[in-house]
Amino acid sequence: MLRVQKRLASQVLNCSPKRVWFDEDRLEDIKQSITKHDIRLLVGDGAIKEKPKNSTSKVRVRKLKIQKSKGRRKGPGSRKGKINARVNVKNQWMIKVRVQRNFIKELVDKKIITRTAYRQLYLKSKGGYFRSKRHIKLFLDEHDEMLEKNNTKQVKPDKNAEKPKRLRKTE
């Protein structure tokens, strides 16, 4: 019963006959339709529809993702690739150095360290001296001379020093 209509509908909808759905209230209209044109009209009216494809549920995947975000299921028995394949060493370095450089820039902008101290810290971070942002903080706690507040000595102009050309009187 309605086998021909199901076949025609599957051709019109370009899907499997299993995925064709008929409206129970409009079965009389569907029985009378014997051409593809009739089927197209019924599809337009909504009497015949295409069921969605059966797909794999993502529930289990989401559950695993939550567990992995907590750090579970990541032991040595679950690892397939080398360390560099799992987390690229270069990317790790780039992230670490960018964080350190941004932190040092922030310190200069807030006038916590001097420009010379900035240069020294910049070069140290470039050379891989600091492990993390926290390590920079510890380093600054130990080396107070780098902080701006401790470098408040004013430079007095030397009387014997030569004046710049623009300040010299033309004789």
LINCORTA-V655922 format. One record per residue. N is the residue number from 1. RES is the residue in one letter. OMEGA is omega as a letter, one per 30 degrees, with the letter a starting at -180 (none if undefined). Layout:
N	RES	OMEGA
N	RES	OMEGA
//
This chain:
1	M	a
2	L	a
3	R	a
4	V	a
5	Q	l
6	K	l
7	R	l
8	L	a
9	A	l
10	S	l
11	Q	l
12	V	a
13	L	l
14	N	l
15	C	l
16	S	l
17	P	l
18	K	a
19	R	l
20	V	a
21	W	l
22	F	l
23	D	a
24	E	a
25	D	a
26	R	a
27	L	l
28	E	l
29	D	a
30	I	l
31	K	a
32	Q	a
33	S	a
34	I	l
35	T	l
36	K	l
37	H	l
38	D	a
39	I	l
40	R	l
41	L	l
42	L	l
43	V	l
44	G	l
45	D	a
46	G	l
47	A	l
48	I	l
49	K	l
50	E	l
51	K	l
52	P	l
53	K	l
54	N	a
55	S	a
56	T	a
57	S	a
58	K	a
59	V	a
60	R	l
61	V	l
62	R	l
63	K	l
64	L	a
65	K	l
66	I	l
67	Q	a
68	K	l
69	S	l
70	K	l
71	G	l
72	R	l
73	R	a
74	K	a
75	G	a
76	P	l
77	G	a
78	S	a
79	R	l
80	K	a
81	G	l
82	K	a
83	I	a
84	N	l
85	A	a
86	R	l
87	V	a
88	N	a
89	V	a
90	K	l
91	N	l
92	Q	a
93	W	a
94	M	a
95	I	a
96	K	a
97	V	l
98	R	l
99	V	a
100	Q	a
101	R	l
102	N	l
103	F	l
104	I	l
105	K	l
106	E	a
107	L	l
108	V	a
109	D	l
110	K	l
111	K	l
112	I	l
113	I	l
114	T	l
115	R	l
116	T	l
117	A	l
118	Y	a
119	R	a
120	Q	a
121	L	a
122	Y	a
123	L	l
124	K	a
125	S	l
126	K	a
127	G	l
128	G	a
129	Y	a
130	F	l
131	R	a
132	S	l
133	K	a
134	R	l
135	H	l
136	I	l
137	K	l
138	L	l
139	F	a
140	L	l
141	D	a
142	E	a
143	H	a
144	D	a
145	E	l
146	M	a
147	L	a
148	E	a
149	K	l
150	N	l
151	N	a
152	T	l
153	K	a
154	Q	l
155	V	l
156	K	a
157	P	l
158	D	a
159	K	a
160	N	a
161	A	a
162	E	l
163	K	l
164	P	a
165	K	a
166	R	a
167	L	l
168	R	l
169	K	l
170	T	a
171	E	none
//
